[in-house]
């Protein structure tokens, strides 16, 4: 028995949609980090530059894509601080990638809102492109060998804030798998050059 043409067409479209939604494999994404130039400190206390890559052995690193002018990023800022305070052993790198915003936009936002975290400038959105990050806020969580979670960092509702990124961190620390390794990010688009 052969499948109907409409079923075949639907199956092909579904496979293509999944391929474009998932993005690069972990191996592709992590190998492309070698070509990304250093991120430059735009605001706060931190090293003058950050070299993108996987975390050190046995460690975890969170790349948190953020925008100075995104209301969704602004709403998520307390969650960045909460994650840093709750997990001092996790390196949280806040990344400002939007091509239509300058490093001084990040500096102005940090001073106005008194951030306790540093913000690094991703000139030309090269890290965002390498990790296939498309929105702010969005996170990519890596350990020393792979991406363990990517996508939406939090969900804010009337019931409170649910931190998907913290759930992934806690699961990794307890050697468990996170409930999911990705969630579709929502927010503002990261502008590419």
C-alpha angles and dihedrals in degrees: 000000000000125000120250116258090243091056091049091049092049091049092050093049091047091052092049092047091051092048093052094042097051094050125196122355118254091257092051094046096046095045091053090059089077089070097050115104121232118284113239124226109253100171141005139013114322144096114313089242138018122210108217117230145102121314122269118270111299092003137109130225127193120202104201111192109212138171129211092221103035114110089205091054090048091052090051096050094094088055091056090055092044092052092049093047095046095046110036090167093060118086109227113193114190108207126202105198108156110126091207093059128066133221087254089060088059091045092050092049091048093051094044094048096033098232119203089203133073122244122213125204117233099201111210090006088267095150091045089052093046092051094038091238110165108169144044119261099034131134136207113194117199135180125193094292113020152005107275099180137008135175137036112027100198145001119219119200139149087274092059139262123319113199110210090177092055090048089055091048093049092047091050092049090053091047091246130128115255115246087255133000094219143026126186107259120233128197135065124347118253104240113230123212 
